[in-house]
Amino acid sequence: MGTSPDESPDDPSERRTPKTREPGEGSVRPGGEGVSTVAATAVREHFWNLPNSITVLRIAVVPVLLLLPWAQDESSSVIIAWLFIAAAVTDIIDGWLARRGQMVTHIGKLLDPLADKLLVSTALVMLIAVDRIPNWAIWMVVVIIGRELAVTGLRGIASAGGQIMGASWIGKAKAFTQNFAIGALLFHYTTIGLPAHELGLGALCLATVLTLWSGYLYFAEYFRGRSGNGVAGGSQV
């Protein structure tokens, strides 16, 4: 890297005494170039924390769901259903751990919603593939997956503009109902004396209503925030 006339290394009188840095403080060369090895190491160390590891395990359930067409008997359905339920529950656990332990990372913010959408979308598509979601209900799957994609894009746009969109009880109710529906449809057979398949279809209808409702509120809040030139603080997901 070149030096300016005021920093010629050939003139001892112009040499500067290196600034003492505190441990962990990054060093940036003149002109803002470069990132210290210490800072880069810190970023690498933060990725494999407990919340992110749990999120990765949730993503690992996705390939298991792809086995559904070859595992439709009752015992296999029970195993796959419980794996899905366990993965859905970890969504609450890893978020709680990240906030409580101050382990929120940028990669975690990316992976957490990605894991949820992969899990839900894969499960719904595979349920259609094995006819556990009948043809008349396929439009519900299109609405649910389409809404997730639309809201993800909108959320990215809002975040880039400094608009914060938080969760509400409607979004949480949607997520719970959606996961309940998928879990019941994965069980399919009568479980603990209850008609799992019928309960799953009913919950899917309710989840679709909540999906449309929360999606509408999400977009409405976004446009209100834009018109007010401020940061929205009560949006729904």
N, C-alpha and C positions, 0 to 999 in steps of 0.2 A: 504494500500500500504506500502511496506517495506521501510526502510530508509537505506542509506549507512552509513559506519563507520564514515564518516566526517560530518554526519548530525544527530547524535544521540540526540533525544529529552531529554535524561536523563542528558545531560551535558549542563548546562545553558550557559557556555562560548561559546558553539558552536552554540547556537540558533541565527538565523538571524532575523533581523528586517524586518517585511513584507514590500515589496516594494509598494509604493503609486502608484495607477493606476489612469490614467485619466478616466473621465466618458466615458463609452462605450467601454473601452479597455478590451479585453478578458483576462481571466486568464488561464494559462496552468500549470498544475502540473508538477513537475520534471519528466523527461522521456517523455514529450510531450503528456501525457495522459489527456483526458478530454477537453471539450469545455465549455466556460462560459455560464451561463444562459443568460447573456446580448446578446451575439453573437447569440445564438439560437433564442431568441426572435426577434432579428433584422431580421433574415432570414424569420421567420413566418410573420412578419409585411409586408415584401416586396412582398409577394405573391399576396395579394389582392389589388394590385394597379390598376389604371384605365386600362392600356393596357392589363394586364392579365385578368381582368374582361371581357373586350370586346372579347378577344380570347375565353373565356369560353362560352360566348353568341353565338359565331360563331359555336362552337361545338354543342350547343343546337339545331341548325337548322337541324343537321343530322337526328335525329329521325323524324322530320317533313317530310323530303324527303322520308322516308320509307312509308309514307301514300299515295304516288302517285298512286299505283294501285287501291286505293279506292277513289281517288279524281281526276278523269280524265276529269270531265266536264270543261267547259270553265272558269267559275268563280273560281273554285278551282285551276286550272292550273295557272291563273293569280296570285293568292295569293302565291302559292308555288314558282313561278318564281321570284316574287318580294322579297320574303324572301331570296332566294338564292342570288340574286343580292345584297341585303343589306349586307348579310354575306360576300360576296366577297369584297365589298367595305371596310368593317371593317378591312380587312387584311392590307390595306394601312394605315388606321387611327391608328390602335394600334401600328404598327411599327413606325410611325411618332411620336406618343405621347411618346413611350418608349425612343426614341433617344432624342427628344427635352427636355423631363422632366428628363432625366438621370434615367429612371426607368427600365432599361434593367436588367432582372434577369435570372438565370440559368433555372428556370422552364418555364419562358417565351420563352426562346430559344428552349425548347423542345416542348411546347404546340403550338406555332405559326405554324411551318411547319406541325405538326401533324394535326392540325385543318384544314389546307388547303387540305391535302391529304385525310382526311376523307370526307370532304365536296365534293370534286371533284369526288373521287372514288364512293361514295355512289350515287351521282347524275347520273353518267354514268351508273352504274349497274341498277339503277331503271328505267332509260330511255330505256335500253334494255328490261327490264322486261315488260314494257308496249308497246313495239314495236314502240317506237318513234325513236329508232335507229335501222334501218333494219339489217337483217342478213349480207348483204354484207359489212356493215360498222363496224361490231363487232371487226374486227382485229384492227381498229383504237383505240378502247377502250383498247384493250390488250396492244398496243404499248404505249399509254399514261400512263396507270397505271403501266406497267412494267418499263417504263423509270423512273417514280417517285420513285419506290422502289429501282431501281439500283443506281440512283443518291444519294438517301438518304444514302444508305450503303457506297457508295464511299466517300461521304462528311464526314461521320463519320471516315472513315479510314484516310482521308486526314487531318482532324482536329487533330486526335491523333498523327499524324506525324508532326504537326506544319505547315501544308500547308493550307493557307487561300484561299478559293474560293468564290469570290464575284459575284454579279449579273451583267448582262449586258443588253443591249437593246434587244438582241435576247430572253433572258429569260423572260423579261418583256412583250415583244410582244407575246410570247407563252402563258403566263399566261392570258393576256387580251383576246386573241383570243379564248382560251380554255373556259374561263368564259362566253364570249359572246355566244359561240356555245351552251353551256349548258343552259344558260338563255333563248335563243331563242327556244330551243327544249322543255324546260319546259313550255313556253307560248303555243307552238304547234299551236294554232289557229291563224288566221289572227289578227295581233295586229297593231293598228294605220295605218291600210291599207296596212301593209307589210306581206308577207308570212313567218311567223316566222319559221315554220318547215323547209322550203327549205333553208332559210338563215342559220339556225342552222346546217344543214348538210354540207353546203358549208364551214362554219366557222370551222366545225369539221375537214374537210379535210385539211384546211390550218393549223389548230392547230397541226395536226399530222405531217405535214412537218416540222413545227417549232420545234416540240418536238424532232424529229429525229436529226435535225440540231444542236440544242442547246445541246442535249445529247452527240452527237459526239464531239462537241467542249469541253464540260465539261471533258470527258474522255481524250481527246487529251492534254488538259492543265494539267491534273493531271499527266500524264506520262511524259510530258515535265518537270514538276516541280521535279519529282523524278529523272529524268536523270541529271538535273542540280543541284541536291542536295540543292535546295533553296526553298523559299516560293513563290508559284505562286500568282500573284496579279491580274490577269485579266480573271479569268475563267467565264464561263457562266452557268446559271441555267435555 
